[in-house]
Amino acid sequence: NPVRNEFLNGTKKELFFGPIVSSLEGTGLLTSKSQEGVVPLNKTSLVGGGNQETLHFSLDLSQTSLNTVKSKDYVKIEDLKPYGNPGEPQLPFKSFIVTLPLNSKVSGVNVSNVAYRPLLNKLNIVAHPIPIARASSMLKEKQSIDAEKQNPDIRKEMGVSRKSDSVCKTCNLESFFPGNLVSYDIGKDNKNLFVFVKFFPMQYISGSGRALLVTNADITVNYQLTDNKQKTE
């Protein structure tokens, strides 16, 4: 889903970056994703093992811009799309499609040789839009909250303690979101198997407004070839 046009055309501010860092130590970021339900090796006759397809991600910081509307921020990066579920921060991601032989079994995707730059700006990243039905429910809740503000005794009687809806419900306020640099899905047709890779170069801590931006990384798809014609043991 695209960022609202008002953010693409909003007030542009300068992004400030810290020095290049070549170690993820201390960030808590995950660099790999494994495929669940991979066929056990002892159940399939292998033709080739330890195969890899490696993609390289490189980012020119001149391709980035900070767009702000009503104190909400969006970091725009050329050729990258916004990622996020409803209510989550909208962060840019890069998509890749890796084409493999149809008899491939993907064991996972991992990221290596990472270099990143911390963002020195304190950010308030805009949240991904909420569906109309959910927005309607939130509007009713807001009206209820407004009523409570006019009559504080209602809240005391109900024992209600409310938190701001602006806080991402799926985020840890003290750790990076999305937290993993990579995810993927698999599809196929009659001739090939496709690995749809999502790479998340920007990581954001909503509690502090801190963020980092990966500028270089290698993304490796690990797979094995199987002989589907042979009977399983």
C-alpha positions as CSV (number, residue, x, y, z in Angstrom):
1,N,0.0,0.0,0.0
2,P,1.4,3.4,-1.0
3,V,2.1,6.2,1.4
4,R,-0.6,8.9,1.3
5,N,0.1,11.6,-1.4
6,E,0.3,14.2,1.3
7,F,3.5,12.6,2.6
8,L,5.0,12.2,-0.9
9,N,4.4,15.9,-1.4
10,G,4.9,17.0,2.2
11,T,7.6,19.3,3.7
12,K,11.0,17.9,2.8
13,K,13.7,18.0,5.5
14,E,17.3,17.0,5.5
15,L,18.3,13.6,6.8
16,F,21.5,13.5,8.9
17,F,23.5,10.3,9.2
18,G,26.2,9.0,11.6
19,P,29.3,7.2,10.5
20,I,29.3,3.8,8.7
21,V,29.0,0.8,11.1
22,S,30.0,-2.6,9.8
23,S,28.8,-4.7,12.8
24,L,25.2,-5.4,13.9
25,E,26.4,-6.2,17.5
26,G,24.2,-4.6,20.0
27,T,21.3,-3.9,17.6
28,G,19.4,-7.1,18.3
29,L,18.5,-7.4,14.6
30,L,17.9,-10.9,13.1
31,T,19.7,-11.6,9.8
32,S,18.1,-14.8,8.7
33,K,14.7,-16.5,8.0
34,S,14.2,-20.2,7.7
35,Q,11.6,-22.0,5.7
36,E,9.2,-24.0,7.8
37,G,8.1,-27.4,6.6
38,V,11.1,-28.1,4.4
39,V,11.2,-31.7,3.3
40,P,13.6,-33.7,5.5
41,L,16.8,-34.6,3.8
42,N,16.4,-38.3,4.6
43,K,13.1,-38.3,2.8
44,T,14.3,-36.8,-0.5
45,S,17.1,-37.9,-2.9
46,L,19.4,-34.9,-3.3
47,V,20.9,-34.0,-6.7
48,G,22.7,-30.9,-5.4
49,G,23.3,-29.6,-1.9
50,G,24.4,-26.2,-0.5
51,N,23.3,-24.2,-3.6
52,Q,23.1,-20.4,-3.2
53,E,21.8,-17.4,-5.0
54,T,23.2,-14.1,-3.7
55,L,21.8,-10.7,-4.3
56,H,23.6,-7.5,-3.4
57,F,21.8,-4.5,-1.9
58,S,23.5,-1.1,-2.1
59,L,22.0,2.3,-1.2
60,D,23.1,5.7,-2.3
61,L,22.1,8.2,0.5
62,S,21.3,10.8,-2.1
63,Q,18.3,8.7,-3.0
64,T,16.7,9.3,0.4
65,S,14.5,12.1,1.7
66,L,12.5,12.9,4.8
67,N,9.0,14.0,4.2
68,T,7.0,15.4,7.1
69,V,3.3,16.3,7.5
70,K,1.7,17.4,10.8
71,S,4.7,16.1,12.8
72,K,4.5,12.7,11.2
73,D,7.5,11.5,9.2
74,Y,8.1,9.2,6.2
75,V,11.6,8.3,4.9
76,K,11.3,8.0,1.2
77,I,13.9,6.0,-0.7
78,E,13.8,5.8,-4.5
79,D,12.6,2.5,-5.9
80,L,11.6,1.2,-2.5
81,K,8.0,0.8,-1.4
82,P,6.4,1.3,2.1
83,Y,5.9,-1.7,4.3
84,G,3.7,-2.3,7.3
85,N,0.5,-3.8,8.6
86,P,-2.3,-1.5,9.8
87,G,-1.1,0.6,12.7
88,E,2.6,-0.3,12.3
89,P,5.2,2.2,11.2
90,Q,5.5,2.6,7.4
91,L,9.1,1.8,6.5
92,P,10.6,1.4,3.0
93,F,11.5,-2.1,1.8
94,K,13.1,-3.6,-1.2
95,S,11.6,-6.6,-3.0
96,F,13.5,-9.2,-5.1
97,I,12.4,-12.2,-7.1
98,V,14.8,-15.2,-7.3
99,T,14.0,-17.8,-10.0
100,L,15.1,-21.4,-9.2
101,P,14.6,-24.8,-10.8
102,L,11.2,-26.3,-10.0
103,N,12.8,-29.2,-8.0
104,S,14.4,-26.7,-5.6
105,K,13.9,-26.9,-1.8
106,V,14.6,-23.6,-0.1
107,S,16.1,-23.9,3.4
108,G,16.3,-20.2,4.2
109,V,17.5,-16.7,3.4
110,N,20.2,-14.9,5.3
111,V,21.9,-11.5,5.2
112,S,25.6,-10.9,5.5
113,N,28.3,-8.3,5.0
114,V,26.0,-5.6,6.4
115,A,27.0,-1.9,6.7
116,Y,24.6,0.7,8.0
117,R,24.4,4.3,9.0
118,P,22.5,5.5,12.1
119,L,20.0,8.3,11.4
120,L,20.7,11.3,13.7
121,N,17.2,12.8,13.2
122,K,14.6,11.9,15.9
123,L,11.7,10.5,13.9
124,N,8.0,10.1,14.4
125,I,7.2,7.6,11.6
126,V,3.7,7.7,10.2
127,A,1.6,4.6,10.8
128,H,0.2,2.4,8.1
129,P,-3.4,3.3,7.3
130,I,-6.1,1.5,9.3
131,P,-9.0,-0.2,7.3
132,I,-12.3,1.8,7.3
133,A,-14.2,-0.7,9.5
134,R,-11.4,-0.6,12.1
135,A,-11.2,3.2,11.8
136,S,-14.9,3.5,12.5
137,S,-14.5,1.4,15.6
138,M,-11.6,3.6,16.7
139,L,-13.7,6.7,16.1
140,K,-16.4,5.4,18.4
141,E,-13.7,4.7,21.0
142,K,-12.4,8.2,20.6
143,Q,-15.9,9.6,21.1
144,S,-16.1,7.5,24.3
145,I,-12.7,8.9,25.4
146,D,-13.9,12.4,24.8
147,A,-16.9,11.8,26.9
148,E,-14.8,10.4,29.7
149,K,-12.6,13.6,29.5
150,Q,-15.8,15.7,30.1
151,N,-16.8,13.4,32.9
152,P,-13.7,11.9,34.6
153,D,-15.8,10.1,37.2
154,I,-16.9,7.7,34.4
155,R,-13.4,6.4,34.0
156,K,-13.0,6.0,37.7
157,E,-16.2,4.0,37.9
158,M,-15.1,1.8,35.0
159,G,-11.5,1.4,36.2
160,V,-10.3,2.1,32.7
161,S,-6.7,3.0,31.9
162,R,-6.3,3.9,28.2
163,K,-3.1,4.2,26.2
164,S,-2.7,6.3,23.0
165,D,-3.8,4.7,19.8
166,S,-0.8,6.2,18.1
167,V,1.5,3.6,19.8
168,C,2.2,0.6,17.6
169,K,0.5,-2.3,19.2
170,T,2.9,-4.8,17.6
171,C,6.1,-2.9,18.4
172,N,8.4,-3.1,21.3
173,L,9.1,0.5,22.2
174,E,12.7,-0.3,23.1
175,S,13.8,-2.5,20.1
176,F,14.0,-2.1,16.4
177,F,11.0,-2.7,14.1
178,P,10.6,-4.8,12.0
179,G,13.5,-6.5,13.8
180,N,14.4,-8.9,11.0
181,L,16.3,-7.7,8.0
182,V,14.7,-10.2,5.7
183,S,11.6,-12.3,5.0
184,Y,10.4,-14.3,2.1
185,D,7.6,-16.3,0.4
186,I,7.6,-19.1,-2.2
187,G,5.6,-19.6,-5.3
188,K,5.9,-21.7,-8.5
189,D,4.5,-22.3,-11.9
190,N,4.9,-25.3,-14.3
191,K,8.6,-24.5,-15.0
192,N,10.1,-22.6,-12.1
193,L,10.1,-22.0,-8.3
194,F,10.1,-18.4,-7.3
195,V,11.4,-16.9,-4.0
196,F,9.9,-13.5,-3.2
197,V,12.3,-11.8,-0.9
198,K,11.6,-8.7,1.2
199,F,14.6,-6.8,2.5
200,F,14.1,-4.2,5.3
201,P,17.0,-1.7,5.2
202,M,15.4,0.7,7.6
203,Q,14.9,-0.3,11.2
204,Y,13.1,2.0,13.7
205,I,12.6,2.2,17.5
206,S,9.2,3.9,18.1
207,G,9.9,4.6,21.7
208,S,12.9,6.8,21.2
209,G,12.5,7.8,17.5
210,R,15.9,6.3,16.7
211,A,16.5,4.6,13.3
212,L,19.2,3.1,11.2
213,L,19.5,2.6,7.5
214,V,21.4,-0.3,5.9
215,T,23.5,0.9,3.0
216,N,25.2,-2.4,1.9
217,A,24.3,-6.0,2.4
218,D,24.4,-9.4,0.7
219,I,21.2,-11.4,0.7
220,T,21.6,-15.2,0.1
221,V,18.9,-17.7,-0.8
222,N,20.0,-21.2,0.3
223,Y,18.5,-24.1,-1.5
224,Q,19.0,-27.7,-2.5
225,L,18.0,-29.6,-5.6
226,T,16.0,-32.8,-5.3
227,D,15.4,-35.7,-7.6
228,N,11.6,-35.9,-7.6
229,K,11.6,-39.0,-9.9
230,Q,13.2,-41.2,-7.3
231,K,11.0,-42.8,-4.6
232,T,11.2,-41.5,-1.1
233,E,12.5,-43.9,1.6
